[in-house]
Amino acid sequence: MSTYVLMRVLESAPRRYDFGIRLLTFGRIGRAYDRLAGNIEFGQRVLDLGCGTGALTVRAARRGAIVKGIDINPEMLAIARRRVKEEQVEERIELAEQGVAELDEEEEQSYDAVTSSLCFSELSDDELGYTLDQVARVLKPGGLLLVADEVSPAHPLTRALRWLLRAPLALLTYLITQQTSHAVRALPEKLAAAGLSLVSATRSPLGSFGVYVAQSALEER
């Protein structure tokens, strides 16, 4: 089942988003959030790309980080603001209606970590390349990029099985939203092209969902 495809339907009803994503991923997304947040340390500055309803943003703040969450969907951000208030982490979180195209406004080497959950699969290859270049620019030396997203399986047979499962959902989503999905292809290669070194990668059994940790270049001695 494609998490991202039905995610686009759920985005039209943000109040149901978190519950729906938990169902669609069989609880996988919550574990992915926890795994990514586990890489964040107290006092770090974190940028959360496509923060949605703030689930990962809040987890990072609970770890003691100072977090900026950005998203282009104002309804999602409204829910995120309520969540931040309920969790009483307002002093640690800034939420902004901002897209990845505006990452060039962020100061160079200003973040210890950048997080992204189900955001990269919304981008075209060119947009993703630009985003990764900007991530490499805004990360401090040795900073981490933490990603959880839908990815394209490496094996042809697995890709075919995924397509068979995904095709009817993709059609339904397009009819409702006039948008389609783009599972991320060759993410490790794209990370390398941006100058980011892959630290770890974990995929679901079908290889269609991945959790990745990458690191920016260390300062030269």
Sine and cosine of phi, psi and omega as CSV:
sin_phi,cos_phi,sin_psi,cos_psi,sin_omega,cos_omega
0.00,0.00,0.67,-0.74,0.00,-1.00
-1.00,0.02,0.91,-0.41,0.06,-1.00
-0.88,0.48,-0.71,0.70,-0.12,-0.99
-0.91,0.42,-0.65,0.76,-0.05,-1.00
-0.84,0.54,-0.79,0.61,0.00,-1.00
-0.96,0.28,-0.36,0.93,0.08,-1.00
-0.86,0.50,-0.62,0.79,0.00,-1.00
-0.90,0.43,-0.58,0.82,0.09,-1.00
-0.92,0.40,-0.70,0.72,-0.03,-1.00
-0.90,0.43,-0.48,0.88,-0.01,-1.00
-0.91,0.42,-0.35,0.94,0.06,-1.00
-0.97,0.24,-0.16,0.99,0.05,-1.00
-0.66,-0.75,0.97,0.25,-0.14,-0.99
-0.83,0.56,-0.48,0.88,-0.03,-1.00
-0.89,0.45,-0.42,0.91,-0.01,-1.00
-0.99,-0.15,-0.02,1.00,-0.16,-0.99
-0.85,0.53,-0.83,0.56,-0.10,-1.00
-0.88,0.47,-0.69,0.72,0.00,-1.00
-0.89,0.45,-0.70,0.72,-0.01,-1.00
-0.90,0.44,-0.66,0.75,0.00,-1.00
-0.91,0.41,-0.61,0.79,0.05,-1.00
-0.89,0.46,-0.66,0.75,0.02,-1.00
-0.91,0.41,-0.73,0.69,-0.10,-1.00
-0.92,0.40,-0.47,0.88,-0.01,-1.00
-0.98,-0.21,0.15,0.99,-0.02,-1.00
0.80,0.60,0.65,0.76,0.01,-1.00
0.99,0.17,0.00,1.00,-0.07,-1.00
-0.90,0.43,-0.59,0.81,-0.10,-0.99
-0.92,0.40,-0.59,0.81,0.03,-1.00
-0.89,0.45,-0.66,0.75,0.04,-1.00
-0.92,0.40,-0.58,0.81,0.04,-1.00
-0.91,0.42,-0.68,0.73,0.06,-1.00
-0.84,0.54,-0.73,0.68,-0.03,-1.00
-0.89,0.46,-0.65,0.76,-0.01,-1.00
-0.91,0.42,-0.68,0.73,0.01,-1.00
-0.91,0.40,-0.72,0.69,-0.03,-1.00
-0.89,0.46,-0.46,0.89,0.01,-1.00
-0.90,0.44,-0.26,0.97,0.03,-1.00
-1.00,0.02,-0.07,1.00,-0.10,-1.00
-0.99,-0.13,0.67,-0.74,-0.06,-1.00
-0.93,-0.38,0.37,-0.93,-0.01,-1.00
-0.83,0.55,0.70,-0.71,0.07,-1.00
1.00,0.10,-0.11,0.99,-0.01,-1.00
-0.96,0.27,0.42,-0.91,0.13,-0.99
-0.99,-0.13,0.77,-0.64,-0.11,-0.99
-0.78,-0.63,0.66,-0.75,0.11,-0.99
-0.92,-0.38,0.86,-0.52,-0.01,-1.00
-0.97,-0.25,0.94,-0.34,-0.04,-1.00
-0.99,0.13,0.73,-0.69,0.00,-1.00
0.84,0.54,0.81,0.59,-0.17,-0.98
-0.92,0.39,-0.28,0.96,0.05,-1.00
0.85,0.52,-0.80,-0.60,-0.03,-1.00
-1.00,0.05,0.13,0.99,0.17,-0.99
1.00,0.03,0.23,0.97,-0.05,-1.00
-0.88,0.48,-0.74,0.67,0.01,-1.00
-0.97,0.25,-0.57,0.82,0.03,-1.00
-0.83,0.55,-0.75,0.67,-0.02,-1.00
-0.91,0.41,-0.64,0.77,0.03,-1.00
-0.86,0.51,-0.66,0.75,0.02,-1.00
-0.90,0.43,-0.65,0.76,0.01,-1.00
-0.91,0.41,-0.60,0.80,0.04,-1.00
-0.88,0.48,-0.45,0.89,0.02,-1.00
-0.99,0.17,0.00,1.00,0.04,-1.00
0.99,-0.10,0.17,0.99,0.00,-1.00
-0.99,0.13,0.36,-0.93,0.17,-0.98
-0.99,-0.17,0.89,-0.46,-0.24,-0.97
-0.87,-0.50,0.69,-0.72,0.22,-0.98
-0.93,-0.36,0.87,-0.49,0.05,-1.00
-0.96,-0.29,0.76,-0.65,-0.01,-1.00
-0.85,-0.53,0.58,-0.82,0.05,-1.00
-0.34,-0.94,0.49,-0.87,-0.01,-1.00
-1.00,-0.05,-0.07,1.00,-0.04,-1.00
-0.99,-0.16,0.95,-0.32,-0.06,-1.00
-0.91,0.41,-0.50,0.87,0.02,-1.00
-0.93,0.37,-0.65,0.76,0.08,-1.00
-0.88,0.48,-0.70,0.71,-0.02,-1.00
-0.90,0.44,-0.57,0.82,0.04,-1.00
-0.88,0.47,-0.66,0.75,0.04,-1.00
-0.93,0.37,-0.65,0.76,0.03,-1.00
-0.87,0.49,-0.65,0.76,0.00,-1.00
-0.90,0.44,-0.63,0.78,0.05,-1.00
-0.91,0.41,-0.66,0.75,0.01,-1.00
-0.89,0.46,-0.69,0.72,0.01,-1.00
-0.86,0.50,-0.67,0.75,0.01,-1.00
-0.92,0.40,-0.69,0.72,0.01,-1.00
-0.88,0.48,-0.60,0.80,-0.01,-1.00
-0.99,0.12,-0.10,1.00,0.05,-1.00
0.84,0.54,0.73,0.69,0.05,-1.00
-0.84,-0.55,0.47,0.88,-0.05,-1.00
-0.86,0.51,-0.57,0.82,-0.06,-1.00
-0.94,0.34,-0.23,0.97,-0.04,-1.00
-0.95,-0.31,-0.07,1.00,-0.12,-0.99
-0.77,-0.63,0.73,-0.68,0.19,-0.98
-0.90,-0.43,0.78,-0.63,0.04,-1.00
-0.92,-0.40,0.70,-0.71,-0.06,-1.00
-0.68,-0.74,0.65,-0.76,0.11,-0.99
-0.99,0.17,0.99,-0.14,-0.17,-0.99
-0.42,-0.91,0.59,-0.81,0.03,-1.00
-0.96,-0.29,0.13,-0.99,0.00,-1.00
-0.91,0.41,-0.38,0.92,0.03,-1.00
-0.90,0.43,-0.30,0.95,-0.02,-1.00
-0.98,-0.18,0.21,0.98,0.00,-1.00
-0.91,0.42,-0.36,0.93,0.02,-1.00
-0.92,0.39,-0.19,0.98,0.05,-1.00
-0.99,0.14,-0.25,0.97,0.00,-1.00
-0.98,0.20,0.57,-0.82,-0.04,-1.00
-0.94,0.34,0.60,-0.80,0.01,-1.00
-0.90,0.44,0.65,-0.76,0.04,-1.00
0.77,0.64,0.75,0.66,-0.07,-1.00
-0.94,-0.33,-0.08,1.00,-0.04,-1.00
-0.81,-0.59,0.63,-0.78,0.09,-1.00
-0.98,0.18,-0.46,0.89,-0.01,-1.00
-0.47,-0.88,0.53,-0.85,0.14,-0.99
-0.84,-0.54,0.76,-0.65,0.01,-1.00
-0.91,-0.41,0.48,-0.88,0.02,-1.00
-0.45,-0.89,0.87,-0.50,0.03,-1.00
-0.82,-0.58,0.88,-0.47,0.01,-1.00
0.81,0.58,0.63,0.78,0.05,-1.00
-0.92,-0.39,-0.71,0.70,-0.05,-1.00
-0.86,0.51,-0.54,0.84,-0.02,-1.00
-0.95,0.31,-0.11,0.99,0.10,-1.00
-1.00,0.03,-0.14,0.99,-0.14,-0.99
-0.97,-0.23,0.50,-0.87,0.16,-0.99
-0.95,0.30,0.19,-0.98,0.02,-1.00
-0.86,0.52,-0.67,0.74,0.00,-1.00
-0.91,0.42,-0.68,0.74,0.01,-1.00
-0.90,0.43,-0.64,0.77,0.01,-1.00
-0.92,0.39,-0.66,0.75,0.05,-1.00
-0.86,0.51,-0.70,0.71,0.04,-1.00
-0.88,0.47,-0.70,0.71,-0.03,-1.00
-0.88,0.48,-0.71,0.71,-0.01,-1.00
-0.91,0.41,-0.60,0.80,0.08,-1.00
-0.88,0.47,-0.66,0.75,0.00,-1.00
-0.94,0.35,-0.60,0.80,0.06,-1.00
-0.87,0.50,-0.72,0.69,0.03,-1.00
-0.87,0.49,-0.55,0.83,-0.02,-1.00
-0.96,0.30,-0.66,0.75,-0.10,-0.99
-0.99,0.10,-0.27,0.96,0.02,-1.00
-0.97,0.26,0.63,-0.78,0.15,-0.99
-0.93,0.36,0.35,-0.94,0.06,-1.00
-0.82,0.58,0.80,-0.61,-0.04,-1.00
0.99,0.16,0.08,1.00,0.02,-1.00
-0.94,0.34,0.31,-0.95,-0.11,-0.99
-0.94,-0.35,0.65,-0.76,0.24,-0.97
-0.97,-0.23,0.83,-0.56,-0.08,-1.00
-0.89,-0.46,0.89,-0.45,-0.16,-0.99
-0.79,-0.61,0.70,-0.72,0.21,-0.98
-0.75,-0.66,0.85,-0.53,-0.10,-0.99
-0.28,-0.96,0.19,-0.98,0.11,-0.99
-0.97,0.22,0.75,-0.66,-0.02,-1.00
-0.77,-0.64,0.32,-0.95,0.01,-1.00
-1.00,0.09,0.82,-0.58,0.02,-1.00
-0.86,0.52,0.53,-0.85,-0.05,-1.00
-0.97,0.23,-0.59,0.80,-0.09,-1.00
-0.99,0.14,0.73,-0.69,-0.03,-1.00
-0.83,0.56,-0.66,0.75,-0.01,-1.00
-0.91,0.41,-0.63,0.78,0.03,-1.00
-0.93,0.37,-0.61,0.79,0.06,-1.00
-0.89,0.46,-0.64,0.77,0.01,-1.00
-0.91,0.42,-0.68,0.73,0.03,-1.00
-0.89,0.46,-0.68,0.73,0.03,-1.00
-0.88,0.48,-0.66,0.75,0.00,-1.00
-0.89,0.46,-0.68,0.73,0.00,-1.00
-0.88,0.47,-0.64,0.77,0.01,-1.00
-0.95,0.30,-0.51,0.86,-0.16,-0.99
-1.00,0.00,-0.49,0.87,-0.16,-0.99
-0.82,0.58,-0.77,0.63,-0.01,-1.00
-0.90,0.43,-0.54,0.84,0.04,-1.00
-0.94,0.34,-0.60,0.80,0.03,-1.00
-0.90,0.45,-0.66,0.75,0.02,-1.00
-0.90,0.43,-0.71,0.71,0.02,-1.00
-0.87,0.50,-0.70,0.71,-0.01,-1.00
-0.89,0.45,-0.66,0.75,-0.01,-1.00
-0.90,0.43,-0.66,0.75,0.01,-1.00
-0.89,0.45,-0.55,0.84,-0.04,-1.00
-1.00,0.09,-0.67,0.74,-0.16,-0.99
-0.92,-0.39,-0.16,0.99,-0.11,-0.99
0.84,0.54,0.49,0.87,0.06,-1.00
-0.72,-0.69,0.46,-0.89,0.03,-1.00
-0.83,-0.56,0.11,-0.99,-0.08,-1.00
-0.97,-0.25,0.34,-0.94,-0.01,-1.00
-0.64,-0.77,1.00,0.06,0.05,-1.00
-0.84,0.54,0.65,-0.76,-0.08,-1.00
-0.94,0.34,0.79,-0.61,0.03,-1.00
-0.97,-0.24,0.63,-0.77,0.13,-0.99
0.77,0.64,0.74,0.67,-0.03,-1.00
-0.86,0.51,-0.68,0.73,0.03,-1.00
-0.83,0.56,-0.64,0.77,0.02,-1.00
-0.92,0.39,-0.62,0.79,0.02,-1.00
-0.93,0.38,-0.61,0.80,0.06,-1.00
-0.89,0.46,-0.71,0.70,-0.01,-1.00
-0.88,0.47,-0.63,0.77,-0.01,-1.00
-0.89,0.45,-0.45,0.89,0.02,-1.00
-1.00,0.01,0.01,1.00,0.01,-1.00
1.00,0.09,0.34,0.94,0.02,-1.00
-0.96,-0.26,0.72,-0.69,-0.04,-1.00
-0.99,-0.11,0.79,-0.62,0.01,-1.00
-0.95,0.32,0.81,-0.59,0.02,-1.00
-0.99,-0.11,-0.70,0.72,0.01,-1.00
-0.41,-0.91,0.43,-0.90,0.03,-1.00
-0.55,-0.84,0.76,-0.65,0.04,-1.00
-0.77,-0.64,0.77,-0.63,-0.03,-1.00
-0.89,-0.46,0.41,-0.91,0.09,-1.00
-0.94,0.35,0.23,-0.97,-0.05,-1.00
-0.80,0.60,-0.63,0.78,0.04,-1.00
-1.00,0.10,-0.10,1.00,0.01,-1.00
0.97,0.24,0.27,0.96,-0.09,-1.00
-0.99,-0.16,-0.07,1.00,0.03,-1.00
-0.67,-0.74,0.75,-0.67,-0.08,-1.00
-0.72,-0.70,0.49,-0.87,0.12,-0.99
-0.88,-0.48,0.85,-0.53,-0.12,-0.99
-0.81,-0.59,0.60,-0.80,0.13,-0.99
-0.83,-0.56,0.83,-0.56,0.04,-1.00
-0.79,-0.62,0.37,-0.93,-0.09,-1.00
-0.78,-0.62,0.64,-0.77,0.08,-1.00
-0.97,0.24,0.26,-0.97,-0.05,-1.00
-0.90,0.44,0.61,-0.79,0.08,-1.00
-0.98,0.22,0.41,-0.91,0.05,-1.00
-0.90,0.43,0.60,-0.80,0.07,-1.00
-0.95,0.32,0.67,-0.74,0.01,-1.00
-0.99,0.16,0.00,0.00,0.00,0.00
